[in-house]
Amino acid sequence: MSVELWSLVWGGLLLFILILMSANANVSAMGLGWGIGNRDEAAATTGWGARARRAYLNHLENLLIYACFAIPLVMTGLSTSTSVLGAQIFIIARVLYAIVYVGGITVAGIRTLLWLAGVIGCGMVFVALLQGAM
């Protein structure tokens, strides 16, 4: 399987882990009764649990966009060294972003820089797709 698709797979695993972390924090904050009930009341999670939810929602958005570029690229056989590097940058940046965000690390705007690195990696995959399609 290509690096671009492996990055998508690992991104899916990261999404799953972030969702589990968020769910765990919600049940911890609201109680087991809330967790197994209808959850009509929104979770009042703070701290790392709230950051885990925001991180998984952000990752979901980014992963969907990445998939829209990576899947057609691989299906049409347009993988290049640029798309491989972009895929590697994307997944490494997204993993580090999640760690930094859930961990509450705010030094020197690191979360934003990691988000930007992920966007650049995704953009590299998109550029490779466009160049191959022309």
C-alpha beads as a LAMMPS data file, in Angstrom:
LAMMPS data file: protein, C-alpha beads

134 atoms
133 bonds

1 atom types
1 bond types

-500.0 500.0 xlo xhi
-500.0 500.0 ylo yhi
-500.0 500.0 zlo zhi

Masses

1 110.0

Atoms # bond

1 1 1 0.000 0.000 0.000
2 1 1 1.236 3.513 -0.776
3 1 1 2.575 5.977 1.786
4 1 1 -0.333 8.299 0.983
5 1 1 -2.875 5.611 1.894
6 1 1 -0.928 4.493 4.971
7 1 1 -1.021 8.102 6.153
8 1 1 -4.780 7.992 5.755
9 1 1 -4.980 4.736 7.741
10 1 1 -2.813 6.112 10.560
11 1 1 -4.886 9.299 10.485
12 1 1 -7.999 7.166 10.954
13 1 1 -6.410 5.454 13.942
14 1 1 -5.508 8.829 15.432
15 1 1 -9.114 9.961 14.982
16 1 1 -10.349 6.814 16.735
17 1 1 -7.962 7.344 19.664
18 1 1 -8.974 10.999 20.045
19 1 1 -12.677 10.080 20.017
20 1 1 -12.079 7.428 22.696
21 1 1 -10.172 9.934 24.822
22 1 1 -12.970 12.478 24.490
23 1 1 -15.637 9.902 25.307
24 1 1 -13.690 8.741 28.351
25 1 1 -13.359 12.318 29.593
26 1 1 -17.077 12.915 29.064
27 1 1 -18.074 9.862 31.090
28 1 1 -15.545 10.745 33.789
29 1 1 -16.987 14.258 34.062
30 1 1 -20.666 13.369 33.760
31 1 1 -20.859 9.903 35.301
32 1 1 -21.660 6.431 34.036
33 1 1 -25.418 7.074 34.176
34 1 1 -24.973 9.905 31.690
35 1 1 -22.693 7.757 29.547
36 1 1 -25.173 4.909 29.153
37 1 1 -28.214 7.161 29.046
38 1 1 -29.686 9.321 26.313
39 1 1 -27.222 12.149 27.006
40 1 1 -29.853 14.839 26.599
41 1 1 -27.595 17.112 28.623
42 1 1 -24.361 18.137 26.860
43 1 1 -21.140 17.011 28.499
44 1 1 -19.525 19.633 30.707
45 1 1 -15.963 18.478 30.139
46 1 1 -13.058 20.837 30.731
47 1 1 -9.294 20.624 30.520
48 1 1 -7.701 17.826 28.506
49 1 1 -11.087 16.213 27.796
50 1 1 -12.452 19.339 26.144
51 1 1 -9.188 19.731 24.221
52 1 1 -9.430 16.095 23.062
53 1 1 -12.887 16.807 21.637
54 1 1 -11.688 19.936 19.837
55 1 1 -8.632 18.042 18.571
56 1 1 -10.718 15.202 17.140
57 1 1 -13.136 17.598 15.457
58 1 1 -10.211 19.493 13.938
59 1 1 -8.571 16.241 12.867
60 1 1 -11.798 14.979 11.324
61 1 1 -11.967 18.090 9.129
62 1 1 -8.333 17.808 8.085
63 1 1 -8.477 14.055 7.495
64 1 1 -11.503 14.390 5.230
65 1 1 -9.749 16.980 3.085
66 1 1 -6.581 14.872 2.967
67 1 1 -8.600 11.806 1.906
68 1 1 -10.186 13.804 -0.932
69 1 1 -6.686 14.377 -2.322
70 1 1 -4.875 11.149 -1.400
71 1 1 -7.440 8.619 -2.605
72 1 1 -7.759 9.951 -6.176
73 1 1 -3.990 10.414 -6.335
74 1 1 -3.358 6.764 -5.504
75 1 1 -6.265 5.447 -7.590
76 1 1 -4.887 7.169 -10.682
77 1 1 -1.295 6.128 -10.013
78 1 1 -0.039 9.705 -9.668
79 1 1 2.071 9.204 -6.539
80 1 1 5.334 11.148 -6.639
81 1 1 8.157 11.940 -4.253
82 1 1 6.311 15.197 -3.499
83 1 1 3.092 13.408 -2.557
84 1 1 4.985 10.851 -0.444
85 1 1 6.794 13.609 1.454
86 1 1 3.535 15.535 1.801
87 1 1 1.796 12.462 3.223
88 1 1 4.616 11.938 5.724
89 1 1 4.556 15.574 6.781
90 1 1 0.763 15.458 7.092
91 1 1 0.573 12.460 9.413
92 1 1 3.566 13.397 11.555
93 1 1 2.230 16.939 11.990
94 1 1 -1.268 15.663 12.826
95 1 1 0.019 13.236 15.484
96 1 1 2.182 15.932 17.060
97 1 1 -0.702 18.426 16.828
98 1 1 -2.956 16.038 18.761
99 1 1 -0.336 15.432 21.453
100 1 1 0.383 19.140 21.851
101 1 1 -3.293 20.158 21.834
102 1 1 -4.561 17.520 24.276
103 1 1 -1.502 18.106 26.444
104 1 1 -2.283 21.823 26.617
105 1 1 1.154 22.868 25.372
106 1 1 1.056 26.459 24.126
107 1 1 4.749 27.368 23.904
108 1 1 5.637 29.577 20.911
109 1 1 2.399 28.864 19.080
110 1 1 3.465 25.250 18.515
111 1 1 -0.091 23.975 18.013
112 1 1 -0.711 26.466 15.214
113 1 1 2.659 25.703 13.609
114 1 1 1.899 21.979 13.645
115 1 1 -1.538 22.612 12.170
116 1 1 0.117 24.647 9.408
117 1 1 2.643 21.861 8.753
118 1 1 -0.248 19.424 8.304
119 1 1 -1.932 21.798 5.874
120 1 1 1.312 22.148 3.912
121 1 1 1.677 18.348 3.743
122 1 1 -1.902 18.028 2.546
123 1 1 -1.255 20.775 0.004
124 1 1 1.771 18.900 -1.309
125 1 1 -0.424 15.873 -2.002
126 1 1 -2.938 18.112 -3.772
127 1 1 -0.226 19.740 -5.910
128 1 1 1.083 16.308 -6.929
129 1 1 -2.448 15.318 -7.896
130 1 1 -2.903 18.440 -9.999
131 1 1 0.480 18.101 -11.669
132 1 1 -0.171 14.472 -12.544
133 1 1 -3.644 15.201 -13.881
134 1 1 -2.385 17.860 -16.312

Bonds

1 1 1 2
2 1 2 3
3 1 3 4
4 1 4 5
5 1 5 6
6 1 6 7
7 1 7 8
8 1 8 9
9 1 9 10
10 1 10 11
11 1 11 12
12 1 12 13
13 1 13 14
14 1 14 15
15 1 15 16
16 1 16 17
17 1 17 18
18 1 18 19
19 1 19 20
20 1 20 21
21 1 21 22
22 1 22 23
23 1 23 24
24 1 24 25
25 1 25 26
26 1 26 27
27 1 27 28
28 1 28 29
29 1 29 30
30 1 30 31
31 1 31 32
32 1 32 33
33 1 33 34
34 1 34 35
35 1 35 36
36 1 36 37
37 1 37 38
38 1 38 39
39 1 39 40
40 1 40 41
41 1 41 42
42 1 42 43
43 1 43 44
44 1 44 45
45 1 45 46
46 1 46 47
47 1 47 48
48 1 48 49
49 1 49 50
50 1 50 51
51 1 51 52
52 1 52 53
53 1 53 54
54 1 54 55
55 1 55 56
56 1 56 57
57 1 57 58
58 1 58 59
59 1 59 60
60 1 60 61
61 1 61 62
62 1 62 63
63 1 63 64
64 1 64 65
65 1 65 66
66 1 66 67
67 1 67 68
68 1 68 69
69 1 69 70
70 1 70 71
71 1 71 72
72 1 72 73
73 1 73 74
74 1 74 75
75 1 75 76
76 1 76 77
77 1 77 78
78 1 78 79
79 1 79 80
80 1 80 81
81 1 81 82
82 1 82 83
83 1 83 84
84 1 84 85
85 1 85 86
86 1 86 87
87 1 87 88
88 1 88 89
89 1 89 90
90 1 90 91
91 1 91 92
92 1 92 93
93 1 93 94
94 1 94 95
95 1 95 96
96 1 96 97
97 1 97 98
98 1 98 99
99 1 99 100
100 1 100 101
101 1 101 102
102 1 102 103
103 1 103 104
104 1 104 105
105 1 105 106
106 1 106 107
107 1 107 108
108 1 108 109
109 1 109 110
110 1 110 111
111 1 111 112
112 1 112 113
113 1 113 114
114 1 114 115
115 1 115 116
116 1 116 117
117 1 117 118
118 1 118 119
119 1 119 120
120 1 120 121
121 1 121 122
122 1 122 123
123 1 123 124
124 1 124 125
125 1 125 126
126 1 126 127
127 1 127 128
128 1 128 129
129 1 129 130
130 1 130 131
131 1 131 132
132 1 132 133
133 1 133 134
